[in-house]
Amino acid sequence: MAVDTATAFWTLAPGHGELRDEPLPAPGEGEVRVKARFGAVSRGTEALVFQGRVPESEWQRMRAPFQAGDFPWPVKYGYVSVGVVEAGPDELLGREVFCLYPHQDRYVVPAAAVTPLPAGLPAARAVLAANMETAINGCWDAEPRVGDRIAVIGAGVVGALVAWLCAAIPGTRVCLVDVSPARAELALALGVEFRLADRAPADNDLVIHASGNPEGLRQALTLAGDEARVVEMSWYGDREASLPLGEAFHSRRLRLIGSQVGRLPAERMPRWDHRRRLALALDLLRDPCLDALISGESDFHELPVLMPRLAAGAGEVLCHRLRYASPD
């Protein structure tokens, strides 16, 4: 079947997007054409992009790998696509792959831009790959150690994944902290302790903040023990976050560390690159317990109506999966 058009989701103004048809070129030498099967929406970065809250100073740094258009809009943005290679090199033909591509039903990219899914990883769960990469990078920056008492504030997808990864280290006592009692069920599914924010344990060796709310970061400072590390994984876009650094922050010698998935930690760079990190993320996603992070699913064509609700953070949304047409 000849395919010469694709359908993509574009943000046209704050809080408003639509589906657009656009030309789909034939794959050239060293390229693949992918038919999307599943995608997902990031309620962190993507929500800020959709709401027009990317500050001008970050317009270049925040570009997605295959973004079209420029901030603030119109822009085709996103970085979660799982699909099937329907044209390209023989070794990739018919393989299920992950690609950091915006919301689009078919697309052509260099073969090096897709990563085949490992055996045992369902395509429907692979939409968590970008979140897992963020969690891995956060753990590298946080440097959790054997026996550490660790609090992770924010039981969204990234925070839950960080807690799950830290809990696998022998001797650690990991507590996932959130303001929503409903997140207790998620923590139970992942095998980690849960506490509401007003009952969070103090005197931790390590506190990781991933709630996206400045109040959570302020609490992180109160939960850290003397000489402890506090890792900030949230990004606030054009919002400011004020911190009580004039109180006991200095006398307790706390360390506040920023973590961002776009850059590997310096000590990893001689041996790791983004492709190796992504392969690790996909391999870790083979654990079926991580299906608990998928809180819903919708058809891709519903995205113009769905996206405003997801960006607003309504309900108990974790990872909302997008479903494309089944492969031919």
Buried (B, 14 or more C-beta within 10 A) or exposed (E): EEBEEBBBBBBBEBEBBEBBEEEBEEBEEEBBBBBBBBBBBBBBBBBBBBBBBBBEEBEEEBBBEBBBBEBBBBBBBBBBBBBBBBBBBEEBEEBBBBBBBBBBBBBBBEBEBBBBBBEEBBBBBBBBBBBBBBBBBBBBBBEBEEEBBBBBBBBBBBBBBBBBBBBEBEEBBBBBBBBEEEBBEBBEBBEBBBBEBEEBBEEBBBBBBBBBBBEBBBBBBEBBBEEBBBBBBBBBBEEEEEBEEEEEBEEEEBEBBEBEBEEBEEEBEEEBEBEEBBBBBBBBBBBEEBBBBBBEBBEBBEBBEBBBEBBBEEEEBBBBBBBBEEEE
